């Protein structure tokens, strides 16, 4: 039987991506600039509802540039969500800043506002806050923004996994000062690699900051006949080829979200009656994109997460654990951690990310569910 991926690239049936890439070849714009780059920035910003955006080489680059745009410098403290992928935290280290990890709450699986408030009490001079919308689930941005505004601290949203997620009528990535997105091969739309930084400050200021990010991301080359550099720059700009793929993918984003949500609903319907199983949280006035469908197995569940992953693996089906929290990672040993009952650690130990590939058929989903249900017999 065919291998089933956790999440893999899914090009449009209409071939939109090839059309834009062909145009880049036909016009010989095989470079980190061009029509596709410019239009992708405009179209993406319009889709999420941001004033402006910079197309970059990765979501990690977007977080790095957001930290620089927010003025983060050596020794500055940045509050970072603990339950996430290391790409959220690594750019803090790139700038020689100091990450302080904030535990999640069980209601959202994302940054706990209560832990965040305690973090501000301990570190009143923090310079930025970096919440994440894990697996496409929106963080409690109402409370997080309320707390951060009271302390006059910029917010950088890691929306790498949540493109198209709606929280209280607004797309994630547009609540904070900056929003960072990823187009890695496993994301809901992909350019094979790549990312986008959007800015949500007042329009004039947003365009100014994004222009600065474009400057930094093209090696900070000054406008001069010769090569003049007054600042350290980075080779972070997205290529015109990659941007063409992104433009084509953006045309089918709503289809991809609909399929991701169908996959989650299918798992709920066909696995929800099993003893000790529950699903990632959903709330009114929210529409998660369900980038990955995640189950949680209780302490008294007769089946353990590893049992599920091994059984699926034997059926040539991919799955994976929930992210291991940053404060448990050896590379971040010694960094401070603001606990909220170790929610992140619990989810890491009890969660399984199920296959969420948008190319799966209902027959594929039935095959997955049959294997999982068989573990309870």
N, C-alpha and C positions, 0 to 999 in steps of 0.2 A: 504494500500500500504506500501511497505517496507520503513523503515527509511533510509534517505540518510545522510551520515556523511559529515562533512566539509573535513576531511582528517583522514584516519584511517589506521592501519597496513595492509599491503598487502603482504602476503607470496608468494613465488614462486610456480607456478603450478607444477614444477618439484620436489619440496620438498628438494631443496638444503640445506635449513636451518636445516631440521631434520637430514640430513645425517651428517652434521658437529657436531650437538649437540649429536647425537647418538655416534659418535666417542669419544666425550669427556666423555660420560658415560661409554662406553666400556673400556676406558683406565683409568677411575677413576680420570680424571683431572677436578674435580669440585672445582676450586680454581681461585683466581685472577692471574693466570699465566698458561702457557701451550701452546701447539702448535697453537690452534686457535687464541690466543692473538697475538702471534708472527707473524703468517701468515697474520692475518687481518691488522696489522700495515704495513707490507710490501706491501700487495695487495692494500690497500687504498692509501698509499703514492704513489705507482706507478700509480694508476688511476688518482689522481689529479695532479701528476707531482712534488711532494715534495721529498726532500732528505730523510726525516725520519719522523716518527710519533709515538705518544704515545696514546694507547687506554685507555680511562678513563671512569669514571662512568657517566659523563654527559657533555654536551656542556658547561655548566656553569663552571664545573671543568676545562675544557680546557682553558677557558678565564682566570680563576684564575691562573692557572699554567703559562700561557703565560705572565701575568703581573709580576709574580715572576721571570720568566726567563728573562724578559726585565729589571729587577732590580728595579721595582717600590717599593717604601718604604713609610712609614708614612709621610703624608703631601705633597707628590708629586702630581702635577696636571696632570690629564689625560683627554684629549679631547675625548668625547664620543658622538656618534650620538644620537640625541634627539629622533627621531622617530624610536622606537624599542621596544622590550620586555624588562622588567626589568632585565632579566638574563644577558643582555649585561653590565649593569651598576653595578649590585650588587657586583661583584667581586672587583671592584675598592674600595668599602667600606670595603670588607673583609681585604684588605691590609692597611686600614686607610689612603688611598689616597683620593684625592679631585676631583670628577668629574666636568667637565665643559661641558655643553651640547651644541652641534652644530646643528643648524637647517639644514633641507634638502633643496635641490633645486627641482624645479618642473620638470626638465628634466629627473631626475633619481629617484626621491623620496628618495634619499639617501644623505649622508653628502654633504653639499654645499662647494665646494672649495673656493668660495668667502668668506663665513662665516668662514671657516677654516683659511684663510689668516688673517682676522681681529682678530681671536682668538689668533694667534701667535703674533700679534702686542700688544695685551693686556697682554698676558702671554708668554713672550719670554723664560721662563724656564720650559716649559711643558716637561714632561718626556715620554709620549707615546700618540699615536692617535689610536682610536678604531672606524673605520668605519664599517658599516653593509651593507650586500647585501639583502635588504628587499624583502621578498616574492620571492626570487630568482632573483631579478633585480640587475644587477651589478652596484656598485657605480662607479663614475668617477675616476677610479684608476690611470689613466695617470696623471691627475692633482693632485690628493691627494698624490701620491708617489713623484711627482716633488716637491711639497711644503714641504713635510716631509723630503726628502733628503736634500733640501736646508738648513733645520734647524737641520739636523743630529738627527732626532727623530725617534725611532722605531715605526713601524706600526703593529698593531694586527688586523687582519680581523675577524670579526664575520661573518662566512660563514655558520652559523647553518641552514639557510633556502635555501642555494644556491648551494648545492652539485651538481656538473655537469654543472653548469652555465659557459658559455664561454664568455670571454670578450677579444676582439682583439686577438683571437687565443690561449688564455691561460685560464685555469680554475681558478675561484675565490678561494680565500684562499691561493694562491701561489704568490701574489704580495708583500705582506708585509713580515716582518720578521717572523711572526707567523700567522697561519690560524687555526680557531676553528670551529669545526663541531658538529652537534647534531644528535643523532639517537633516539630521543624521538618518542613516538608512532605515532605522526602525521606527522613526517618528510618523505621525499621522499623515503628513506629507513630507516628501524627501527631495533633496537635491543631490543625494549621495553623501554629501557633507555640506556644511554651511549653517549659517545662523543669521539672526536679525536682531538688531537693537532698535527699540522704538523709544521715543521720548514723549512724556505726557505733561511737561511743564507748559506754561503759557506759550502760545504758538511762536512768537518771535524768539523767545528764549530756547524753545525746543529746537527750532531750526539752527540756531547758533550752536547748541551743544552737539547736534548730530553732524553739523559741518566739521566741528572739531574732531569728532570720532572718525570721520572719513579721512581727515588730515593725518591723525595718528596712525590709522590703519593702512596708509600708503607711505609708510616710512618717515612721516613728518617732514616731508620735503617742502621747503619754503619756495615761494614764487620768485624764482631767480633764474637767469640764463644758465648758471652753473648749478651744481648740486650743493645746496646750502641747508644745513640742519641745525636748528637751535634747540630742539627737543628730541628725546628718544622716541623713535617710531617703531611700528610693527608691520609685518607683512600679513595683514588680516583681511584684505578686501576680497569680496566674492568675485569669481570670474564671470564673464558674460555668458559662457556656456552653462555653468551651474545655475545662473539666474534664469536662463531660458527654461530649464527643467522646472524651477520653482514657479515660474509664471504659469506653466501648463498644469502643474499640480494644484495650484491655487484655484483653478477652475473646477476642480472636483472635490474640494475640501468638505463641502456640505454632504456629499455622498459618502465620503469616508467617515465622517462623524456619525451619520445615520447607521452605517454598517457596524461601527464600533459599539454603538449603543444597542443595536440588535444582538450582537454577540453577548454583551453583558446580560441583557434580558433573557436570552436563551439559557445561559448558565443559571440564572436565578430560578427560572421555571423548572429546569430539569435536575438541579442539584440542591435546591433550597430546602427540601424535606429531609435531607440527610442529617443524622444526629451530630451535633457539635459544629456544624458549618454555618458561617455567616459571610456576608459580603461587605465590600468597602462601602462607606456611608454615602447616602444620597439624601438631599434635603429639598424642601420646597423653595421655589424662586431660584433654583440653580439648574443648569444643564451641563453636567460634566461631559467631556468628549469621550470618556471611557477609553483612553489610550490603551491601557492594559486593564483587563478584568482580574480583580484580585479577590481571593477567598481567604478567610481566616478560620483556623481550626482551634477550638477551645481546648483548655487544659484537659478536660475529661473526654475529649473526642477520641473514639477508638482508633482513628487513623491519624498519623502524624504527617506534617508537611513533606518530609523526605519520602514517605511512602508514596505520596501522590506524584512527586517529581520522578522517582525511580520507575513507577508503573508507566507513566507517560513516556519516559525515555525508552523503555523497552518496546513501546509501540511506535517508536520513531517520531515522537512528538516533543517539541520543545516546551519547557516551562522554566521558571526560575524563582529563587527566593525573593522576598521583599528586600529592598536596599538595607545593607548593614549600616547602622547609624555611624555618623562621623566620629563621635567621641569614643567609639570602640575600635576605630581604625588605628593601626600602629603608627601610621605616618602623622597622626594628630595627637599622639600621646602627649599629655602635659597641657593640652588646651583645656580651658574651663568649659564646663557644661552645666546648664541650668535645667534641673530635673523637673519633671511633672509626673512623677510616678513611673518613670522609664517606659512610657507608652511606645516610643520608637523601638526600644529593645524588645518589647513584647510582640510588636507587629513583625519585626524581623524574625523572631523565633517561631511565630505561629502563622505566618502568611505564605501564600503561594500565588505567583503571577501565572495565570492560565493563558494558553494560546489566544491571541487577540488579532490575528492576521486578517486584514480586510478581504483577502482573496479566498478565505475559507467559505465553504458551502455549509448548508445545514446538515448535510451528510457528514462532513468533517466534524462539526460540532457534536453530532450524535455519537460519532466514534470516540471522541474525547470523553463525553459524559458517560458512555458505557464503561470505559476503562476506570474512571473515577468511582462510579457507583459500585463497580465490582469489588472495590476495596472494603465496602461496608457489609458485604455478604458473609 
